[in-house]
Amino acid sequence: MTVAEVFRGRTAVITGASSGIGAGLARHAAGLGMKLVLADIAADRLAEFAGELSATGAEVTAVVTDVADPASVEALADTAYTRHGAVDLLVNNAGIMAMGYSWEIPAERWDAMLRINIGGYVNGIRAFVPRMLERGEKAWVVNVSSIGGMLPSPLMAPYSVTKFGTLALTESLHYEMQMKGAPIQVSVVTPGSVKSEIFKAARPGETAPPEIAAFNDQLQAMADEHGLTPEEHAERVFEMIAEGKYWAIPQPEQLFPALQPRTDMILGQENPRLQLG
Ligand SMILES: NC(=O)c1ccc[n+]([C@@H]2O[C@H](COP(=O)([O-])OP(=O)(O)OC[C@H]3O[C@@H](n4cnc5c(N)ncnc54)[C@H](O)[C@@H]3O)[C@@H](O)[C@H]2O)c1
């Protein structure tokens, strides 16, 4: 079966859908002939993007959602099920970044990182998986982590924590679906560099130590110069999901050369050594 044959006519819910990776996934899904329920906290940008996709003939519902709020995600699920009767594909994607030394990042920012990047995915699973299980038909749950979910980094501890957490959460869910014998395919996506707004939104202010803004700018430049476009990224992800892959690793060339030495380091019980750039 082609990717379009797998997904055409099915309903996808995508969080963080008005920008970057989420918008790329939404565009690609629309191109495959999927019905879309797009969720984002950025109300104006979401309305504009939903309008743009609708104009191409796609069936699109936009739901302003704060993924950090369980009630807001329940309301998103209610809307999706009322509108379409079923949800076939849930993509938990909405996420933010925080840069800085772990002890200097304000408590409110740590809290937001945990509530959005991990809490948002938990809220998605709690709102949608019971309805998918009840329906008992083929469905997909896709959680967007990062290569940072396997490679911890200095100056972005909240991000590393939440992206490692996403890996654990997703694999637990995958095993639970096997225990239940449920026809729900679970996948984790570990993007490398993809062009998006995430570093722009996280750029530290003037008062932050200069090495933090420099690190943020370095990652931004890497994405601008070498990152995939969200559309290229989405095409790879949909192919891997359609093939039934749990590990959706769109840029193995950015992950594996660092993951192998990291694995060797752990198995050899060597102390981690700082490597930047
Ligand atoms: N861009 C990359 O290089 C990269 C690499 C690895 C992983 N990721 C992951 O991809 C996902 C998407 O990031 P992106 O790079 O496209 O960033 P982005 O900033 O372009 O898009 C993130 C979207 O999430 C939305 N959002 C933020 N908080 C929200 C909330 N509380 N409720 C609902 N929506 C909310 C934003 O409004 C935005 O539209 C994130 O989980 C990120 O960690 C990105």
The ligand as a Gaussian input file, in Angstrom:
#p B3LYP/6-31G(d) Opt

LIG

0 1
 N       12.707000      22.227000      14.801000
 C       13.575000      21.316000      15.210000
 O       14.734000      21.342000      14.787000
 C       13.134000      20.215000      16.161000
 C       14.025000      19.162000      16.383000
 C       13.643000      18.125000      17.217000
 C       12.387000      18.127000      17.789000
 N       11.517000      19.167000      17.566000
 C       10.199000      19.096000      18.205000
 O        9.186000      19.328000      17.254000
 C        8.029000      19.858000      17.897000
 C        7.554000      21.086000      17.132000
 O        8.554000      22.093000      17.238000
 P        8.911000      23.121000      16.055000
 O       10.379000      23.095000      15.891000
 O        8.053000      22.929000      14.891000
 O        8.582000      24.515000      16.821000
 P        7.631000      25.728000      16.475000
 O        7.887000      26.723000      17.567000
 O        7.817000      26.187000      15.080000
 O        6.167000      25.096000      16.628000
 C        5.655000      24.692000      17.871000
 C        4.157000      24.954000      17.895000
 O        3.624000      24.541000      19.172000
 C        2.689000      25.522000      19.592000
 N        2.516000      25.513000      21.052000
 C        3.389000      25.942000      21.995000
 N        2.838000      25.819000      23.216000
 C        1.610000      25.280000      23.040000
 C        0.570000      24.894000      23.923000
 N        0.678000      25.074000      25.247000
 N       -0.567000      24.353000      23.412000
 C       -0.690000      24.189000      22.072000
 N        0.251000      24.538000      21.183000
 C        1.389000      25.072000      21.668000
 C        3.284000      26.831000      19.105000
 O        2.303000      27.864000      19.066000
 C        3.810000      26.445000      17.739000
 O        2.833000      26.603000      16.738000
 C        8.446000      20.163000      19.332000
 O        7.982000      19.124000      20.182000
 C        9.959000      20.162000      19.253000
 O       10.561000      19.836000      20.472000
 C       11.881000      20.214000      16.772000

